[in-house]
């Protein structure tokens, strides 16, 4: 998925579905070319590495393991996917840099 090349909600849904929420914490990040990735965050990763501006244009707050933010069930949550897509495309259009701390979805 690349924000500079006509991204779709279905592409985001595929990225989210490809992750396993029980594997650990995840982070959605975008590089300077617009490529979108969701990465598993190793426990030993220093926090500053997540904010390496030479690699990352912007990223979301870390999605905590077990909260249902990634995986097949999260991918089927239309409201969640719509919200993440809107936040991500807005940040790209507005040329946002750094960590984006959007309100997280409400737990029921």
ABEGO torsion letter per residue (X at the ends): XBAABGBBAAAAAAAAAABBAAAEBBBBBBBAAGBBBBBBBBAABBAAAAABAAABABBBBBBBBGAGABEAAAAABAAAAAAAAAAAAAAAAAGBBEBBBBBBBBBX
